[in-house]
Amino acid sequence: MADIEIAARALLAVDAEARAGVMTELLRRADIADRYRKKLRRPHVQFGTGTLMSAASRFDMAPRPTRISGEVQRAYAIVINALGDQSA
């Protein structure tokens, strides 16, 4: 769940129109880092350990929301749908 929250906060830090593209980039970076870590047994210098949280932590992030507004729900939905699309 922490990975989803951190990714959503990274999305909330950009304009709504850019969020799908940022999510695609987060997944791309996490995948690159995961393959790098598996092959070389160390974290990728730029993209982290291969987790979504690690990839997202290198982006600007909105503060943790104090309430679940519609905008926050939409950011979470982008993350969850993107993860669901990957596993399908």
Phi and psi restraints in degrees (value plus and minus 20) as a CYANA .aco file:
   2 ALA   PHI     -83.2   -43.2
   2 ALA   PSI     -58.1   -18.1
   3 ASP   PHI     -80.2   -40.2
   3 ASP   PSI     -61.9   -21.9
   4 ILE   PHI     -85.9   -45.9
   4 ILE   PSI     -63.9   -23.9
   5 GLU   PHI     -82.1   -42.1
   5 GLU   PSI     -67.2   -27.2
   6 ILE   PHI     -84.4   -44.4
   6 ILE   PSI     -61.2   -21.2
   7 ALA   PHI     -83.2   -43.2
   7 ALA   PSI     -63.0   -23.0
   8 ALA   PHI     -82.5   -42.5
   8 ALA   PSI     -58.9   -18.9
   9 ARG   PHI     -86.1   -46.1
   9 ARG   PSI     -54.8   -14.8
  10 ALA   PHI     -85.4   -45.4
  10 ALA   PSI     -59.3   -19.3
  11 LEU   PHI     -87.0   -47.0
  11 LEU   PSI     -58.7   -18.7
  12 LEU   PHI     -86.9   -46.9
  12 LEU   PSI     -36.8     3.2
  13 ALA   PHI    -102.0   -62.0
  13 ALA   PSI     -27.4    12.6
  14 VAL   PHI    -138.9   -98.9
  14 VAL   PSI     145.4   185.4
  15 ASP   PHI     -80.7   -40.7
  15 ASP   PSI     128.8   168.8
  16 ALA   PHI     -74.8   -34.8
  16 ALA   PSI     -55.4   -15.4
  17 GLU   PHI     -88.8   -48.8
  17 GLU   PSI     -43.2    -3.2
  18 ALA   PHI    -112.4   -72.4
  18 ALA   PSI     -28.3    11.7
  19 ARG   PHI     -84.0   -44.0
  19 ARG   PSI     -61.6   -21.6
  20 ALA   PHI     -82.8   -42.8
  20 ALA   PSI     -61.5   -21.5
  21 GLY   PHI     -85.5   -45.5
  21 GLY   PSI     -60.0   -20.0
  22 VAL   PHI     -84.7   -44.7
  22 VAL   PSI     -59.8   -19.8
  23 MET   PHI     -83.6   -43.6
  23 MET   PSI     -61.9   -21.9
  24 THR   PHI     -79.7   -39.7
  24 THR   PSI     -62.7   -22.7
  25 GLU   PHI     -86.9   -46.9
  25 GLU   PSI     -58.9   -18.9
  26 LEU   PHI     -79.6   -39.6
  26 LEU   PSI     -66.3   -26.3
  27 LEU   PHI     -85.4   -45.4
  27 LEU   PSI     -58.8   -18.8
  28 ARG   PHI     -82.4   -42.4
  28 ARG   PSI     -66.3   -26.3
  29 ARG   PHI     -86.3   -46.3
  29 ARG   PSI     -60.2   -20.2
  30 ALA   PHI     -82.7   -42.7
  30 ALA   PSI     -60.0   -20.0
  31 ASP   PHI     -85.7   -45.7
  31 ASP   PSI     -65.5   -25.5
  32 ILE   PHI     -79.8   -39.8
  32 ILE   PSI     -66.8   -26.8
  33 ALA   PHI     -84.8   -44.8
  33 ALA   PSI     -58.2   -18.2
  34 ASP   PHI     -84.4   -44.4
  34 ASP   PSI     -65.6   -25.6
  35 ARG   PHI     -84.8   -44.8
  35 ARG   PSI     -59.1   -19.1
  36 TYR   PHI     -81.9   -41.9
  36 TYR   PSI     -67.6   -27.6
  37 ARG   PHI     -82.5   -42.5
  37 ARG   PSI     -61.1   -21.1
  38 LYS   PHI     -86.2   -46.2
  38 LYS   PSI     -57.5   -17.5
  39 LYS   PHI     -97.8   -57.8
  39 LYS   PSI     -64.7   -24.7
  40 LEU   PHI    -125.1   -85.1
  40 LEU   PSI     -24.2    15.8
  41 ARG   PHI      39.1    79.1
  41 ARG   PSI      16.9    56.9
  42 ARG   PHI    -175.4  -135.4
  42 ARG   PSI     137.4   177.4
  43 PRO   PHI     -85.7   -45.7
  43 PRO   PSI     129.6   169.6
  44 HIS   PHI     -89.8   -49.8
  44 HIS   PSI     115.8   155.8
  45 VAL   PHI     -80.9   -40.9
  45 VAL   PSI     -60.7   -20.7
  46 GLN   PHI    -114.0   -74.0
  46 GLN   PSI     -53.7   -13.7
  47 PHE   PHI    -128.8   -88.8
  47 PHE   PSI     -24.8    15.2
  48 GLY   PHI      71.4   111.4
  48 GLY   PSI    -168.3  -128.3
  49 THR   PHI    -113.3   -73.3
  49 THR   PSI     -26.3    13.7
  50 GLY   PHI      85.6   125.6
  50 GLY   PSI     -19.7    20.3
  51 THR   PHI    -112.2   -72.2
  51 THR   PSI     138.0   178.0
  52 LEU   PHI     -81.9   -41.9
  52 LEU   PSI     -60.2   -20.2
  53 MET   PHI     -80.7   -40.7
  53 MET   PSI     -64.7   -24.7
  54 SER   PHI     -82.9   -42.9
  54 SER   PSI     -62.5   -22.5
  55 ALA   PHI     -86.2   -46.2
  55 ALA   PSI     -63.9   -23.9
  56 ALA   PHI     -89.7   -49.7
  56 ALA   PSI     -49.7    -9.7
  57 SER   PHI     -86.7   -46.7
  57 SER   PSI     -33.3     6.7
  58 ARG   PHI    -110.8   -70.8
  58 ARG   PSI     -18.0    22.0
  59 PHE   PHI    -123.9   -83.9
  59 PHE   PSI     140.7   180.7
  60 ASP   PHI     -81.8   -41.8
  60 ASP   PSI     128.1   168.1
  61 MET   PHI    -151.9  -111.9
  61 MET   PSI     120.3   160.3
  62 ALA   PHI     -91.6   -51.6
  62 ALA   PSI     135.0   175.0
  63 PRO   PHI     -82.4   -42.4
  63 PRO   PSI     139.8   179.8
  64 ARG   PHI     -80.7   -40.7
  64 ARG   PSI     107.6   147.6
  65 PRO   PHI     -84.1   -44.1
  65 PRO   PSI     121.7   161.7
  66 THR   PHI    -106.7   -66.7
  66 THR   PSI     -36.5     3.5
  67 ARG   PHI    -168.4  -128.4
  67 ARG   PSI     139.7   179.7
  68 ILE   PHI    -114.4   -74.4
  68 ILE   PSI      68.1   108.1
  69 SER   PHI    -100.3   -60.3
  69 SER   PSI     154.7   194.7
  70 GLY   PHI     -80.5   -40.5
  70 GLY   PSI     -58.9   -18.9
  71 GLU   PHI     -83.9   -43.9
  71 GLU   PSI     -61.2   -21.2
  72 VAL   PHI     -85.5   -45.5
  72 VAL   PSI     -63.1   -23.1
  73 GLN   PHI     -79.5   -39.5
  73 GLN   PSI     -61.5   -21.5
  74 ARG   PHI     -85.9   -45.9
  74 ARG   PSI     -58.5   -18.5
  75 ALA   PHI     -84.9   -44.9
  75 ALA   PSI     -64.3   -24.3
  76 TYR   PHI     -81.1   -41.1
  76 TYR   PSI     -60.1   -20.1
  77 ALA   PHI     -83.3   -43.3
  77 ALA   PSI     -59.3   -19.3
  78 ILE   PHI     -80.4   -40.4
  78 ILE   PSI     -65.7   -25.7
  79 VAL   PHI     -83.5   -43.5
  79 VAL   PSI     -70.7   -30.7
  80 ILE   PHI     -84.4   -44.4
  80 ILE   PSI     -61.9   -21.9
  81 ASN   PHI     -85.5   -45.5
  81 ASN   PSI     -60.1   -20.1
  82 ALA   PHI     -84.2   -44.2
  82 ALA   PSI     -60.6   -20.6
  83 LEU   PHI     -87.1   -47.1
  83 LEU   PSI     -59.1   -19.1
  84 GLY   PHI     -84.3   -44.3
  84 GLY   PSI     -59.2   -19.2
  85 ASP   PHI     -84.7   -44.7
  85 ASP   PSI     -54.1   -14.1
  86 GLN   PHI     -88.0   -48.0
  86 GLN   PSI     -55.3   -15.3
  87 SER   PHI    -106.7   -66.7
  87 SER   PSI     -27.9    12.1
